[in-house]
Amino acid sequence: MHLTFSDEFNAAAESKQSAQQDAERAKFLVEQALQDKKSTIIRAQGEAISAELIGKSMNPAYIELKRIEAARRIAETLSTSRNRAFLDSDTLMLNLARPMNQKLAKLDERKI
């Protein structure tokens, strides 16, 4: 005995299976979006804590260290570049021979 189903029944079964697959896909996308949301929140909290810690550690010595590190990175970039650049170190605040407080005073004078 051989059973066959009508075309309408087969179409309904395929439609149901397709709907189930779409529902599973939608469920997966919702779960993925929730995970992305959690990840974004955790990352933002970490960045906020980092910013707070950096803000608390902002003292003249730390600022001077960061300024020297920036000057070193800029010097390395310029030294490996094939282009020629002529820069004023006072404008870039990279004149490392002069203490930072003198540089800030000079900038204040320019504003007046």
QUILIN-V586968 format. One line per field, one symbol per residue. burial: I if it has 24 or more other C-alpha atoms within 12 Angstrom, else O. A space follows every 50 residues. Layout:
burial->???
This chain:
burial->OOOOOOOOOOOOOOOOOOOOOOOOOOOOOOOOOOOOOOOOOOOOOOOOOO OOOOOOOOOOOOOIOOOOOOOOOOOOOOOOOOOOOOOOOOOOIIIOOOOI OOOOOOOOOOOO
